[in-house]
Amino acid sequence: MAPETKKESPLPGAAPERFEEILVRLRGLVERLEGGNLPLEESLRAFEDGMELCRRGTAILDSAEKKVETLLGSAAAPRVAPFEDPEG
């Protein structure tokens, strides 16, 4: 099994991607896929790209969550509370 390559930023030394940029790209891919006009190969590639963007976005969110946990409490007893959505 080939090792999984991790895509960070497109160029070495470039600024890391922002979560908002990933969301914009992901929304664009979703629009293209929902349009239903892509050939199968392009649809699969768009899906793969979308999954990679999801992984990178999740990594950014996980990192942000760890920072918040660190800021809310000490390393011995972090104060973690579930996020409550005011809309539902």
N, C-alpha and C positions, 0 to 999 in steps of 0.2 A: 504494500500500500504506500503510495507516494505521500511524503510529508505535506501537510497543509501550509500553504504560504499565507502570510498575514499581510494584507494591504493596509498600510497606514496612510501616508500622504503620497501624492503622485511623484514628488521629487524629493531626494534626500536633502535634509536641511530645510524643507519647506514647512510653513506653519501647519500645525495639525488642523484637520477639518473641524468645523464647528457643527454642532448638532443641527442648527437651523439650516445650514447648507445641505446636510444629508437629507433632512425632511423635504426640502424643495426638490432635490433630485429624485427622491422616492415618490413624491406626488406626481412628478412628470412621468415616471415609469408607469405608475398606476393608470394615469390618463391614457397613455399609449396602449397599454394592455386592454383597458376597458373599451377602447375604440373598436377593437376586434378586427382591425384591418392589417395586422401584421402577419407575415408568413410564420409558420410553425417555428423555424429556426430562430427568427428574430424574437418571437414571443418567449422561447426558452431562454435566450440570452438575456432578455429584459428581466425575466423572472430571476435568473441567477444573479444579475446585477442588483436587483431589489433585495434579495436575501443577503447579499454581502453588505449592502447599505444598512439593512436591519441589524446585522451583527455589529457593525461599527457604531451605529446609533445606540444600541444596547450597552456596548462597552463604555461609551461616553456617559450614559445615564447611570451605570453601575459605579463609575468613578465619582460622579457627582454625589451619589447616595452615600458613598463611603466618606467623602469630605464632610457632608452634612452630619453624619453620625459622629465624626470626630469633633466637629464644632459644638455639637449638642451635649457631649458628655466626655468624661475621661475615658482612657483606654480600658480601664478596669470595669466601668459600669456605664456603657453608652446609653443614652436616653433615646430610644427609638420608638416612634409612635407611627401607626399606620396613617397613610395619607387619606383624608376623607374628602371626597369629591362633593363640593357644595351643590352640584346639580343632580346628584343622584346617588 
